[in-house]
Amino acid sequence: MHGLSNPSVSGGYGVAEYRAFAVGRDGHFLGFEPLICANDAEAIAQAKRLVGDNDVELWSGARLVIRLEAKTK
């Protein structure tokens, strides 16, 4: 990882890649929205705007950041 920043380090710099997955009622992913954010807090704020009729799972690589509940169930 030559010259890449580590955004998970507190006070780090750079950006991190996230994916916000829409989760169907059957638990299967319906699709995703790629997000580029400075940190988890920014990614969560952006993912919250994507929540509608389906839950949204926010992932950073293999790490589940948060699961946001659908507005209507």
VENUR-V786504 format. One record per pair of residues at least 12 apart in sequence whose ideal C-beta (glycine too) atoms are under 6 Angstrom apart, sorted by the first residue. I is the first residue (numbers start at 1). J is the second residue. Records with the same first field share a line. If there is no record, write none. Layout:
# VENUR-V786504
I=J ; J
This chain:
# VENUR-V786504
15=36 ; 38
16=60
17=36
18=35 ; 37 ; 43 ; 58 ; 60
19=32 ; 34 ; 59
20=33 ; 35 ; 47 ; 50 ; 56 ; 58
21=57
22=54
23=54 ; 55 ; 57
33=50
40=65
43=58
44=66
51=68
53=70 ; 72
54=70
55=69 ; 70
56=68
